[in-house]
Amino acid sequence: MASKDYKAKEKPRPRHARRGGSGFFWFVTGAVVGAFGVGLAWTLHDRTPPPAASGSHTQAKPAVEPPSFTFHRLLPKMEVPVPDEEPDASAPSRPPKPRKTTKAEKPTGSAGDKVSYLLQIASLRKASDAERLKAKLALLGVRAKIQRVTVNDEDYYRVRAGPYRGRQEVNKTRALLSSNGLDSIAVKLK
């Protein structure tokens, strides 16, 4: 009786079988061709006509009127310089004990304590952004207000904190804000 051979026969290898590494070759080739094409397009795009020789063929360009800006005249009038004096770290952190005063006597303070300041943290175009910043400030312990102003028919929302009496309070709040990545501008109240 004849037995059947069940051993798997080797299949012939197809002629179009891929060789290892051919995908990388085509990737590099495409990158080189693409870079050449971009360089060529960039070179052709940036070509400007050479300047015309002086003569009667040149056209006179109309005089362009320079823009007139007024902010450089207005801003210095509105600027309020506030020194960035930090409280002395070597001084004791306890406030001095208040002394008893009579009715006729008024407590004395430094001249800087009589001035009030507001801190403007931001001026934003969207009310929702201003509300978000106000909530962030509340988490830091800073009470803020939102003031709506219209400038050139556009609404802006100023986020302001204060009023603060004296430079020491202003500097303390500014230090807190700057340690949390927020800049502020001190505005002197009149």
Order of alpha helices (4+ residues) and beta strands (2+ residues): alpha-alpha-beta-alpha-beta-beta-alpha-beta
